[in-house]
Amino acid sequence: MHFDEIEDVVGKFDEDDAVSIKECMQTIQSSSLHSGLALIESHISFLPDYTTCLEEAGIPLLEGLSLLRNAQVKIESIPGNL
């Protein structure tokens, strides 16, 4: 995940230089951001692959519908509120 790299770069800025830097640092350190990113990584990371498959020319209709049904099942099984 590239989050650690972003965190390293932002950490090099001086938060006294701008309010936006200070707010960015606070956001990066937020536990809700970390838990949100973990949720995305563990439950939604399949979407780009599914999208790529659906974009392929000539994909049979039944295969495309099956991908959509599988995506729906996975999304509905995500715990908590999104």
PDB file with one MODEL, atoms N, CA, C and O in Angstrom:
MODEL        1
ATOM      1  N   MET A   1       0.844  -1.175   0.000  1.00  0.00           N
ATOM      2  CA  MET A   1       0.000   0.000   0.000  1.00  0.00           C
ATOM      3  C   MET A   1       0.891   1.239   0.000  1.00  0.00           C
ATOM      4  O   MET A   1       1.955   1.239   0.618  1.00  0.00           O
ATOM      5  N   HIS A   2       0.467   2.277  -0.679  1.00  0.00           N
ATOM      6  CA  HIS A   2       1.261   3.488  -0.817  1.00  0.00           C
ATOM      7  C   HIS A   2       1.029   4.485   0.316  1.00  0.00           C
ATOM      8  O   HIS A   2       1.650   5.548   0.341  1.00  0.00           O
ATOM      9  N   PHE A   3       0.155   4.154   1.240  1.00  0.00           N
ATOM     10  CA  PHE A   3      -0.175   5.079   2.318  1.00  0.00           C
ATOM     11  C   PHE A   3       1.051   5.439   3.143  1.00  0.00           C
ATOM     12  O   PHE A   3       1.228   6.600   3.511  1.00  0.00           O
ATOM     13  N   ASP A   4       1.895   4.463   3.435  1.00  0.00           N
ATOM     14  CA  ASP A   4       3.095   4.735   4.234  1.00  0.00           C
ATOM     15  C   ASP A   4       4.014   5.741   3.536  1.00  0.00           C
ATOM     16  O   ASP A   4       4.618   6.596   4.184  1.00  0.00           O
ATOM     17  N   GLU A   5       4.112   5.632   2.224  1.00  0.00           N
ATOM     18  CA  GLU A   5       4.942   6.567   1.467  1.00  0.00           C
ATOM     19  C   GLU A   5       4.364   7.982   1.534  1.00  0.00           C
ATOM     20  O   GLU A   5       5.104   8.954   1.685  1.00  0.00           O
ATOM     21  N   ILE A   6       3.055   8.086   1.422  1.00  0.00           N
ATOM     22  CA  ILE A   6       2.409   9.402   1.515  1.00  0.00           C
ATOM     23  C   ILE A   6       2.616   9.983   2.909  1.00  0.00           C
ATOM     24  O   ILE A   6       2.916  11.167   3.064  1.00  0.00           O
ATOM     25  N   GLU A   7       2.454   9.134   3.918  1.00  0.00           N
ATOM     26  CA  GLU A   7       2.646   9.570   5.296  1.00  0.00           C
ATOM     27  C   GLU A   7       4.074  10.070   5.524  1.00  0.00           C
ATOM     28  O   GLU A   7       4.279  11.060   6.226  1.00  0.00           O
ATOM     29  N   ASP A   8       5.058   9.390   4.933  1.00  0.00           N
ATOM     30  CA  ASP A   8       6.453   9.817   5.066  1.00  0.00           C
ATOM     31  C   ASP A   8       6.682  11.188   4.433  1.00  0.00           C
ATOM     32  O   ASP A   8       7.360  12.039   5.008  1.00  0.00           O
ATOM     33  N   VAL A   9       6.115  11.393   3.253  1.00  0.00           N
ATOM     34  CA  VAL A   9       6.298  12.677   2.556  1.00  0.00           C
ATOM     35  C   VAL A   9       5.629  13.805   3.336  1.00  0.00           C
ATOM     36  O   VAL A   9       6.238  14.853   3.554  1.00  0.00           O
ATOM     37  N   VAL A  10       4.399  13.603   3.750  1.00  0.00           N
ATOM     38  CA  VAL A  10       3.672  14.638   4.487  1.00  0.00           C
ATOM     39  C   VAL A  10       4.385  14.934   5.810  1.00  0.00           C
ATOM     40  O   VAL A  10       4.415  16.081   6.255  1.00  0.00           O
ATOM     41  N   GLY A  11       4.950  13.917   6.430  1.00  0.00           N
ATOM     42  CA  GLY A  11       5.647  14.088   7.696  1.00  0.00           C
ATOM     43  C   GLY A  11       6.876  14.974   7.598  1.00  0.00           C
ATOM     44  O   GLY A  11       7.366  15.465   8.615  1.00  0.00           O
ATOM     45  N   LYS A  12       7.382  15.184   6.390  1.00  0.00           N
ATOM     46  CA  LYS A  12       8.566  16.023   6.189  1.00  0.00           C
ATOM     47  C   LYS A  12       8.231  17.515   6.133  1.00  0.00           C
ATOM     48  O   LYS A  12       9.119  18.362   6.233  1.00  0.00           O
ATOM     49  N   PHE A  13       6.949  17.827   5.974  1.00  0.00           N
ATOM     50  CA  PHE A  13       6.539  19.233   5.932  1.00  0.00           C
ATOM     51  C   PHE A  13       6.446  19.789   7.345  1.00  0.00           C
ATOM     52  O   PHE A  13       6.284  19.045   8.313  1.00  0.00           O
ATOM     53  N   ASP A  14       6.551  21.092   7.443  1.00  0.00           N
ATOM     54  CA  ASP A  14       6.408  21.782   8.728  1.00  0.00           C
ATOM     55  C   ASP A  14       4.948  22.199   8.866  1.00  0.00           C
ATOM     56  O   ASP A  14       4.446  22.995   8.073  1.00  0.00           O
ATOM     57  N   GLU A  15       4.270  21.658   9.874  1.00  0.00           N
ATOM     58  CA  GLU A  15       2.844  21.944  10.036  1.00  0.00           C
ATOM     59  C   GLU A  15       2.563  23.411  10.342  1.00  0.00           C
ATOM     60  O   GLU A  15       1.425  23.861  10.205  1.00  0.00           O
ATOM     61  N   ASP A  16       3.584  24.164  10.754  1.00  0.00           N
ATOM     62  CA  ASP A  16       3.403  25.588  11.028  1.00  0.00           C
ATOM     63  C   ASP A  16       3.406  26.429   9.748  1.00  0.00           C
ATOM     64  O   ASP A  16       3.083  27.616   9.789  1.00  0.00           O
ATOM     65  N   ASP A  17       3.770  25.823   8.612  1.00  0.00           N
ATOM     66  CA  ASP A  17       3.813  26.561   7.349  1.00  0.00           C
ATOM     67  C   ASP A  17       2.430  26.833   6.765  1.00  0.00           C
ATOM     68  O   ASP A  17       2.228  27.846   6.095  1.00  0.00           O
ATOM     69  N   ALA A  18       1.476  25.935   7.015  1.00  0.00           N
ATOM     70  CA  ALA A  18       0.139  26.127   6.445  1.00  0.00           C
ATOM     71  C   ALA A  18      -0.878  25.298   7.219  1.00  0.00           C
ATOM     72  O   ALA A  18      -0.569  24.220   7.727  1.00  0.00           O
ATOM     73  N   VAL A  19      -2.070  25.814   7.293  1.00  0.00           N
ATOM     74  CA  VAL A  19      -3.155  25.096   7.963  1.00  0.00           C
ATOM     75  C   VAL A  19      -3.437  23.781   7.247  1.00  0.00           C
ATOM     76  O   VAL A  19      -3.741  22.776   7.889  1.00  0.00           O
ATOM     77  N   SER A  20      -3.339  23.783   5.934  1.00  0.00           N
ATOM     78  CA  SER A  20      -3.625  22.570   5.164  1.00  0.00           C
ATOM     79  C   SER A  20      -2.648  21.442   5.522  1.00  0.00           C
ATOM     80  O   SER A  20      -3.041  20.276   5.566  1.00  0.00           O
ATOM     81  N   ILE A  21      -1.397  21.776   5.773  1.00  0.00           N
ATOM     82  CA  ILE A  21      -0.411  20.765   6.167  1.00  0.00           C
ATOM     83  C   ILE A  21      -0.783  20.198   7.532  1.00  0.00           C
ATOM     84  O   ILE A  21      -0.747  18.984   7.735  1.00  0.00           O
ATOM     85  N   LYS A  22      -1.138  21.070   8.462  1.00  0.00           N
ATOM     86  CA  LYS A  22      -1.520  20.625   9.799  1.00  0.00           C
ATOM     87  C   LYS A  22      -2.743  19.712   9.730  1.00  0.00           C
ATOM     88  O   LYS A  22      -2.774  18.667  10.381  1.00  0.00           O
ATOM     89  N   GLU A  23      -3.751  20.099   8.944  1.00  0.00           N
ATOM     90  CA  GLU A  23      -4.957  19.292   8.810  1.00  0.00           C
ATOM     91  C   GLU A  23      -4.653  17.948   8.140  1.00  0.00           C
ATOM     92  O   GLU A  23      -5.217  16.921   8.515  1.00  0.00           O
ATOM     93  N   CYS A  24      -3.778  17.963   7.167  1.00  0.00           N
ATOM     94  CA  CYS A  24      -3.390  16.725   6.493  1.00  0.00           C
ATOM     95  C   CYS A  24      -2.698  15.775   7.470  1.00  0.00           C
ATOM     96  O   CYS A  24      -2.975  14.576   7.480  1.00  0.00           O
ATOM     97  N   MET A  25      -1.806  16.314   8.284  1.00  0.00           N
ATOM     98  CA  MET A  25      -1.106  15.493   9.279  1.00  0.00           C
ATOM     99  C   MET A  25      -2.089  14.898  10.287  1.00  0.00           C
ATOM    100  O   MET A  25      -1.964  13.736  10.672  1.00  0.00           O
ATOM    101  N   GLN A  26      -3.061  15.696  10.707  1.00  0.00           N
ATOM    102  CA  GLN A  26      -4.065  15.204  11.650  1.00  0.00           C
ATOM    103  C   GLN A  26      -4.921  14.103  11.012  1.00  0.00           C
ATOM    104  O   GLN A  26      -5.260  13.112  11.659  1.00  0.00           O
ATOM    105  N   THR A  27      -5.256  14.293   9.761  1.00  0.00           N
ATOM    106  CA  THR A  27      -6.059  13.298   9.053  1.00  0.00           C
ATOM    107  C   THR A  27      -5.290  11.989   8.896  1.00  0.00           C
ATOM    108  O   THR A  27      -5.849  10.911   9.098  1.00  0.00           O
ATOM    109  N   ILE A  28      -4.026  12.081   8.539  1.00  0.00           N
ATOM    110  CA  ILE A  28      -3.203  10.887   8.352  1.00  0.00           C
ATOM    111  C   ILE A  28      -3.061  10.106   9.655  1.00  0.00           C
ATOM    112  O   ILE A  28      -2.972   8.878   9.637  1.00  0.00           O
ATOM    113  N   GLN A  29      -3.039  10.803  10.766  1.00  0.00           N
ATOM    114  CA  GLN A  29      -2.888  10.138  12.057  1.00  0.00           C
ATOM    115  C   GLN A  29      -4.223   9.635  12.614  1.00  0.00           C
ATOM    116  O   GLN A  29      -4.244   8.958  13.641  1.00  0.00           O
ATOM    117  N   SER A  30      -5.311   9.953  11.963  1.00  0.00           N
ATOM    118  CA  SER A  30      -6.644   9.576  12.434  1.00  0.00           C
ATOM    119  C   SER A  30      -6.848   8.065  12.372  1.00  0.00           C
ATOM    120  O   SER A  30      -6.543   7.428  11.364  1.00  0.00           O
ATOM    121  N   SER A  31      -7.366   7.501  13.456  1.00  0.00           N
ATOM    122  CA  SER A  31      -7.640   6.064  13.476  1.00  0.00           C
ATOM    123  C   SER A  31      -8.772   5.709  12.525  1.00  0.00           C
ATOM    124  O   SER A  31      -8.804   4.598  11.995  1.00  0.00           O
ATOM    125  N   SER A  32      -9.705   6.636  12.299  1.00  0.00           N
ATOM    126  CA  SER A  32     -10.810   6.339  11.378  1.00  0.00           C
ATOM    127  C   SER A  32     -10.308   6.217   9.939  1.00  0.00           C
ATOM    128  O   SER A  32     -10.851   5.436   9.158  1.00  0.00           O
ATOM    129  N   LEU A  33      -9.285   6.977   9.590  1.00  0.00           N
ATOM    130  CA  LEU A  33      -8.701   6.845   8.254  1.00  0.00           C
ATOM    131  C   LEU A  33      -8.061   5.475   8.098  1.00  0.00           C
ATOM    132  O   LEU A  33      -8.251   4.808   7.081  1.00  0.00           O
ATOM    133  N   HIS A  34      -7.310   5.060   9.094  1.00  0.00           N
ATOM    134  CA  HIS A  34      -6.643   3.756   9.031  1.00  0.00           C
ATOM    135  C   HIS A  34      -7.661   2.620   8.964  1.00  0.00           C
ATOM    136  O   HIS A  34      -7.491   1.681   8.185  1.00  0.00           O
ATOM    137  N   SER A  35      -8.709   2.697   9.767  1.00  0.00           N
ATOM    138  CA  SER A  35      -9.716   1.630   9.733  1.00  0.00           C
ATOM    139  C   SER A  35     -10.498   1.654   8.419  1.00  0.00           C
ATOM    140  O   SER A  35     -10.855   0.601   7.893  1.00  0.00           O
ATOM    141  N   GLY A  36     -10.763   2.847   7.888  1.00  0.00           N
ATOM    142  CA  GLY A  36     -11.442   2.951   6.597  1.00  0.00           C
ATOM    143  C   GLY A  36     -10.617   2.363   5.463  1.00  0.00           C
ATOM    144  O   GLY A  36     -11.148   1.663   4.600  1.00  0.00           O
ATOM    145  N   LEU A  37      -9.325   2.645   5.464  1.00  0.00           N
ATOM    146  CA  LEU A  37      -8.452   2.089   4.433  1.00  0.00           C
ATOM    147  C   LEU A  37      -8.338   0.576   4.569  1.00  0.00           C
ATOM    148  O   LEU A  37      -8.277  -0.135   3.565  1.00  0.00           O
ATOM    149  N   ALA A  38      -8.308   0.085   5.790  1.00  0.00           N
ATOM    150  CA  ALA A  38      -8.260  -1.366   6.017  1.00  0.00           C
ATOM    151  C   ALA A  38      -9.530  -2.028   5.504  1.00  0.00           C
ATOM    152  O   ALA A  38      -9.473  -3.103   4.906  1.00  0.00           O
ATOM    153  N   LEU A  39     -10.688  -1.387   5.735  1.00  0.00           N
ATOM    154  CA  LEU A  39     -11.954  -1.912   5.246  1.00  0.00           C
ATOM    155  C   LEU A  39     -11.952  -1.982   3.721  1.00  0.00           C
ATOM    156  O   LEU A  39     -12.365  -2.985   3.139  1.00  0.00           O
ATOM    157  N   ILE A  40     -11.492  -0.928   3.090  1.00  0.00           N
ATOM    158  CA  ILE A  40     -11.433  -0.907   1.623  1.00  0.00           C
ATOM    159  C   ILE A  40     -10.509  -2.006   1.115  1.00  0.00           C
ATOM    160  O   ILE A  40     -10.853  -2.734   0.184  1.00  0.00           O
ATOM    161  N   GLU A  41      -9.350  -2.120   1.720  1.00  0.00           N
ATOM    162  CA  GLU A  41      -8.382  -3.123   1.263  1.00  0.00           C
ATOM    163  C   GLU A  41      -8.918  -4.541   1.426  1.00  0.00           C
ATOM    164  O   GLU A  41      -8.704  -5.384   0.555  1.00  0.00           O
ATOM    165  N   SER A  42      -9.602  -4.811   2.515  1.00  0.00           N
ATOM    166  CA  SER A  42     -10.036  -6.180   2.756  1.00  0.00           C
ATOM    167  C   SER A  42     -11.378  -6.533   2.121  1.00  0.00           C
ATOM    168  O   SER A  42     -11.652  -7.712   1.901  1.00  0.00           O
ATOM    169  N   HIS A  43     -12.222  -5.544   1.820  1.00  0.00           N
ATOM    170  CA  HIS A  43     -13.553  -5.867   1.328  1.00  0.00           C
ATOM    171  C   HIS A  43     -13.902  -5.315  -0.050  1.00  0.00           C
ATOM    172  O   HIS A  43     -14.855  -5.786  -0.670  1.00  0.00           O
ATOM    173  N   ILE A  44     -13.165  -4.342  -0.539  1.00  0.00           N
ATOM    174  CA  ILE A  44     -13.564  -3.695  -1.788  1.00  0.00           C
ATOM    175  C   ILE A  44     -12.453  -3.724  -2.847  1.00  0.00           C
ATOM    176  O   ILE A  44     -12.663  -3.262  -3.969  1.00  0.00           O
ATOM    177  N   SER A  45     -11.308  -4.245  -2.515  1.00  0.00           N
ATOM    178  CA  SER A  45     -10.173  -4.202  -3.444  1.00  0.00           C
ATOM    179  C   SER A  45     -10.393  -5.028  -4.714  1.00  0.00           C
ATOM    180  O   SER A  45      -9.620  -4.909  -5.664  1.00  0.00           O
ATOM    181  N   PHE A  46     -11.431  -5.859  -4.744  1.00  0.00           N
ATOM    182  CA  PHE A  46     -11.731  -6.665  -5.929  1.00  0.00           C
ATOM    183  C   PHE A  46     -12.341  -5.834  -7.065  1.00  0.00           C
ATOM    184  O   PHE A  46     -12.310  -6.258  -8.220  1.00  0.00           O
ATOM    185  N   LEU A  47     -12.891  -4.665  -6.752  1.00  0.00           N
ATOM    186  CA  LEU A  47     -13.626  -3.884  -7.749  1.00  0.00           C
ATOM    187  C   LEU A  47     -12.815  -3.492  -8.992  1.00  0.00           C
ATOM    188  O   LEU A  47     -13.346  -3.588 -10.098  1.00  0.00           O
ATOM    189  N   PRO A  48     -11.563  -3.057  -8.863  1.00  0.00           N
ATOM    190  CA  PRO A  48     -10.826  -2.716 -10.092  1.00  0.00           C
ATOM    191  C   PRO A  48     -10.677  -3.911 -11.042  1.00  0.00           C
ATOM    192  O   PRO A  48     -10.778  -3.747 -12.258  1.00  0.00           O
ATOM    193  N   ASP A  49     -10.439  -5.105 -10.499  1.00  0.00           N
ATOM    194  CA  ASP A  49     -10.320  -6.296 -11.355  1.00  0.00           C
ATOM    195  C   ASP A  49     -11.649  -6.608 -12.041  1.00  0.00           C
ATOM    196  O   ASP A  49     -11.685  -6.931 -13.228  1.00  0.00           O
ATOM    197  N   TYR A  50     -12.733  -6.509 -11.285  1.00  0.00           N
ATOM    198  CA  TYR A  50     -14.056  -6.757 -11.863  1.00  0.00           C
ATOM    199  C   TYR A  50     -14.353  -5.735 -12.956  1.00  0.00           C
ATOM    200  O   TYR A  50     -14.883  -6.083 -14.011  1.00  0.00           O
ATOM    201  N   THR A  51     -14.013  -4.486 -12.703  1.00  0.00           N
ATOM    202  CA  THR A  51     -14.254  -3.431 -13.689  1.00  0.00           C
ATOM    203  C   THR A  51     -13.475  -3.707 -14.966  1.00  0.00           C
ATOM    204  O   THR A  51     -14.009  -3.558 -16.065  1.00  0.00           O
ATOM    205  N   THR A  52     -12.221  -4.108 -14.828  1.00  0.00           N
ATOM    206  CA  THR A  52     -11.398  -4.428 -15.994  1.00  0.00           C
ATOM    207  C   THR A  52     -12.018  -5.568 -16.796  1.00  0.00           C
ATOM    208  O   THR A  52     -12.070  -5.513 -18.024  1.00  0.00           O
ATOM    209  N   CYS A  53     -12.484  -6.595 -16.099  1.00  0.00           N
ATOM    210  CA  CYS A  53     -13.131  -7.724 -16.790  1.00  0.00           C
ATOM    211  C   CYS A  53     -14.377  -7.270 -17.538  1.00  0.00           C
ATOM    212  O   CYS A  53     -14.622  -7.690 -18.669  1.00  0.00           O
ATOM    213  N   LEU A  54     -15.159  -6.410 -16.899  1.00  0.00           N
ATOM    214  CA  LEU A  54     -16.385  -5.939 -17.536  1.00  0.00           C
ATOM    215  C   LEU A  54     -16.108  -5.039 -18.738  1.00  0.00           C
ATOM    216  O   LEU A  54     -16.942  -4.939 -19.637  1.00  0.00           O
ATOM    217  N   GLU A  55     -14.959  -4.391 -18.764  1.00  0.00           N
ATOM    218  CA  GLU A  55     -14.610  -3.494 -19.863  1.00  0.00           C
ATOM    219  C   GLU A  55     -14.072  -4.242 -21.083  1.00  0.00           C
ATOM    220  O   GLU A  55     -13.972  -3.671 -22.169  1.00  0.00           O
ATOM    221  N   GLU A  56     -13.731  -5.504 -20.906  1.00  0.00           N
ATOM    222  CA  GLU A  56     -13.178  -6.276 -22.024  1.00  0.00           C
ATOM    223  C   GLU A  56     -14.214  -6.413 -23.132  1.00  0.00           C
ATOM    224  O   GLU A  56     -15.385  -6.701 -22.885  1.00  0.00           O
ATOM    225  N   ALA A  57     -13.754  -6.202 -24.343  1.00  0.00           N
ATOM    226  CA  ALA A  57     -14.639  -6.348 -25.494  1.00  0.00           C
ATOM    227  C   ALA A  57     -14.962  -7.822 -25.698  1.00  0.00           C
ATOM    228  O   ALA A  57     -14.096  -8.688 -25.575  1.00  0.00           O
ATOM    229  N   GLY A  58     -16.203  -8.082 -26.006  1.00  0.00           N
ATOM    230  CA  GLY A  58     -16.600  -9.443 -26.329  1.00  0.00           C
ATOM    231  C   GLY A  58     -16.873 -10.333 -25.132  1.00  0.00           C
ATOM    232  O   GLY A  58     -17.026 -11.543 -25.301  1.00  0.00           O
ATOM    233  N   ILE A  59     -16.938  -9.785 -23.933  1.00  0.00           N
ATOM    234  CA  ILE A  59     -17.236 -10.604 -22.762  1.00  0.00           C
ATOM    235  C   ILE A  59     -18.681 -11.108 -22.890  1.00  0.00           C
ATOM    236  O   ILE A  59     -19.593 -10.324 -23.157  1.00  0.00           O
ATOM    237  N   PRO A  60     -18.882 -12.397 -22.703  1.00  0.00           N
ATOM    238  CA  PRO A  60     -20.251 -12.927 -22.796  1.00  0.00           C
ATOM    239  C   PRO A  60     -21.163 -12.289 -21.741  1.00  0.00           C
ATOM    240  O   PRO A  60     -20.734 -12.003 -20.624  1.00  0.00           O
ATOM    241  N   LEU A  61     -22.411 -12.074 -22.113  1.00  0.00           N
ATOM    242  CA  LEU A  61     -23.372 -11.425 -21.232  1.00  0.00           C
ATOM    243  C   LEU A  61     -23.503 -12.161 -19.902  1.00  0.00           C
ATOM    244  O   LEU A  61     -23.533 -11.529 -18.846  1.00  0.00           O
ATOM    245  N   LEU A  62     -23.581 -13.481 -19.943  1.00  0.00           N
ATOM    246  CA  LEU A  62     -23.733 -14.247 -18.705  1.00  0.00           C
ATOM    247  C   LEU A  62     -22.529 -14.091 -17.793  1.00  0.00           C
ATOM    248  O   LEU A  62     -22.674 -14.048 -16.571  1.00  0.00           O
ATOM    249  N   GLU A  63     -21.360 -14.008 -18.370  1.00  0.00           N
ATOM    250  CA  GLU A  63     -20.145 -13.809 -17.559  1.00  0.00           C
ATOM    251  C   GLU A  63     -20.164 -12.422 -16.900  1.00  0.00           C
ATOM    252  O   GLU A  63     -19.805 -12.277 -15.732  1.00  0.00           O
ATOM    253  N   GLY A  64     -20.578 -11.428 -17.648  1.00  0.00           N
ATOM    254  CA  GLY A  64     -20.673 -10.077 -17.097  1.00  0.00           C
ATOM    255  C   GLY A  64     -21.706  -9.992 -15.981  1.00  0.00           C
ATOM    256  O   GLY A  64     -21.463  -9.370 -14.947  1.00  0.00           O
ATOM    257  N   LEU A  65     -22.848 -10.611 -16.193  1.00  0.00           N
ATOM    258  CA  LEU A  65     -23.889 -10.613 -15.160  1.00  0.00           C
ATOM    259  C   LEU A  65     -23.429 -11.377 -13.922  1.00  0.00           C
ATOM    260  O   LEU A  65     -23.751 -10.995 -12.797  1.00  0.00           O
ATOM    261  N   SER A  66     -22.687 -12.442 -14.127  1.00  0.00           N
ATOM    262  CA  SER A  66     -22.153 -13.209 -12.999  1.00  0.00           C
ATOM    263  C   SER A  66     -21.176 -12.363 -12.179  1.00  0.00           C
ATOM    264  O   SER A  66     -21.196 -12.402 -10.949  1.00  0.00           O
ATOM    265  N   LEU A  67     -20.333 -11.610 -12.855  1.00  0.00           N
ATOM    266  CA  LEU A  67     -19.413 -10.713 -12.148  1.00  0.00           C
ATOM    267  C   LEU A  67     -20.178  -9.679 -11.327  1.00  0.00           C
ATOM    268  O   LEU A  67     -19.824  -9.399 -10.182  1.00  0.00           O
ATOM    269  N   LEU A  68     -21.218  -9.120 -11.914  1.00  0.00           N
ATOM    270  CA  LEU A  68     -22.017  -8.125 -11.199  1.00  0.00           C
ATOM    271  C   LEU A  68     -22.718  -8.736  -9.986  1.00  0.00           C
ATOM    272  O   LEU A  68     -22.785  -8.115  -8.926  1.00  0.00           O
ATOM    273  N   ARG A  69     -23.240  -9.954 -10.143  1.00  0.00           N
ATOM    274  CA  ARG A  69     -23.890 -10.627  -9.006  1.00  0.00           C
ATOM    275  C   ARG A  69     -22.874 -10.912  -7.897  1.00  0.00           C
ATOM    276  O   ARG A  69     -23.158 -10.704  -6.718  1.00  0.00           O
ATOM    277  N   ASN A  70     -21.696 -11.385  -8.282  1.00  0.00           N
ATOM    278  CA  ASN A  70     -20.650 -11.661  -7.287  1.00  0.00           C
ATOM    279  C   ASN A  70     -20.236 -10.379  -6.561  1.00  0.00           C
ATOM    280  O   ASN A  70     -20.031 -10.392  -5.347  1.00  0.00           O
ATOM    281  N   ALA A  71     -20.114  -9.288  -7.292  1.00  0.00           N
ATOM    282  CA  ALA A  71     -19.758  -8.010  -6.679  1.00  0.00           C
ATOM    283  C   ALA A  71     -20.842  -7.581  -5.698  1.00  0.00           C
ATOM    284  O   ALA A  71     -20.540  -7.110  -4.601  1.00  0.00           O
ATOM    285  N   GLN A  72     -22.092  -7.741  -6.088  1.00  0.00           N
ATOM    286  CA  GLN A  72     -23.202  -7.366  -5.212  1.00  0.00           C
ATOM    287  C   GLN A  72     -23.170  -8.176  -3.921  1.00  0.00           C
ATOM    288  O   GLN A  72     -23.349  -7.619  -2.838  1.00  0.00           O
ATOM    289  N   VAL A  73     -22.947  -9.475  -4.022  1.00  0.00           N
ATOM    290  CA  VAL A  73     -22.888 -10.339  -2.837  1.00  0.00           C
ATOM    291  C   VAL A  73     -21.743  -9.909  -1.917  1.00  0.00           C
ATOM    292  O   VAL A  73     -21.911  -9.827  -0.701  1.00  0.00           O
ATOM    293  N   LYS A  74     -20.584  -9.637  -2.507  1.00  0.00           N
ATOM    294  CA  LYS A  74     -19.432  -9.219  -1.702  1.00  0.00           C
ATOM    295  C   LYS A  74     -19.699  -7.883  -1.001  1.00  0.00           C
ATOM    296  O   LYS A  74     -19.368  -7.716   0.173  1.00  0.00           O
ATOM    297  N   ILE A  75     -20.288  -6.953  -1.716  1.00  0.00           N
ATOM    298  CA  ILE A  75     -20.564  -5.639  -1.132  1.00  0.00           C
ATOM    299  C   ILE A  75     -21.611  -5.748  -0.025  1.00  0.00           C
ATOM    300  O   ILE A  75     -21.490  -5.100   1.014  1.00  0.00           O
ATOM    301  N   GLU A  76     -22.628  -6.559  -0.249  1.00  0.00           N
ATOM    302  CA  GLU A  76     -23.664  -6.718   0.776  1.00  0.00           C
ATOM    303  C   GLU A  76     -23.153  -7.433   2.022  1.00  0.00           C
ATOM    304  O   GLU A  76     -23.756  -7.327   3.090  1.00  0.00           O
ATOM    305  N   SER A  77     -22.055  -8.155   1.893  1.00  0.00           N
ATOM    306  CA  SER A  77     -21.517  -8.884   3.047  1.00  0.00           C
ATOM    307  C   SER A  77     -20.522  -8.052   3.859  1.00  0.00           C
ATOM    308  O   SER A  77     -19.981  -8.539   4.852  1.00  0.00           O
ATOM    309  N   ILE A  78     -20.278  -6.819   3.455  1.00  0.00           N
ATOM    310  CA  ILE A  78     -19.353  -5.963   4.194  1.00  0.00           C
ATOM    311  C   ILE A  78     -19.969  -5.621   5.544  1.00  0.00           C
ATOM    312  O   ILE A  78     -21.101  -5.143   5.606  1.00  0.00           O
ATOM    313  N   PRO A  79     -19.230  -5.862   6.627  1.00  0.00           N
ATOM    314  CA  PRO A  79     -19.790  -5.571   7.944  1.00  0.00           C
ATOM    315  C   PRO A  79     -19.869  -4.062   8.212  1.00  0.00           C
ATOM    316  O   PRO A  79     -19.042  -3.289   7.728  1.00  0.00           O
ATOM    317  N   GLY A  80     -20.865  -3.666   8.983  1.00  0.00           N
ATOM    318  CA  GLY A  80     -20.996  -2.267   9.377  1.00  0.00           C
ATOM    319  C   GLY A  80     -21.644  -1.424   8.293  1.00  0.00           C
ATOM    320  O   GLY A  80     -22.158  -1.935   7.299  1.00  0.00           O
ATOM    321  N   ASN A  81     -21.604  -0.125   8.514  1.00  0.00           N
ATOM    322  CA  ASN A  81     -22.174   0.840   7.563  1.00  0.00           C
ATOM    323  C   ASN A  81     -21.069   1.458   6.735  1.00  0.00           C
ATOM    324  O   ASN A  81     -19.991   1.764   7.243  1.00  0.00           O
ATOM    325  N   LEU A  82     -21.345   1.637   5.470  1.00  0.00           N
ATOM    326  CA  LEU A  82     -20.371   2.294   4.600  1.00  0.00           C
ATOM    327  C   LEU A  82     -20.718   3.744   4.421  1.00  0.00           C
ATOM    328  O   LEU A  82     -20.011   4.466   3.719  1.00  0.00           O
TER     329      LEU A  82
ENDMDL
END
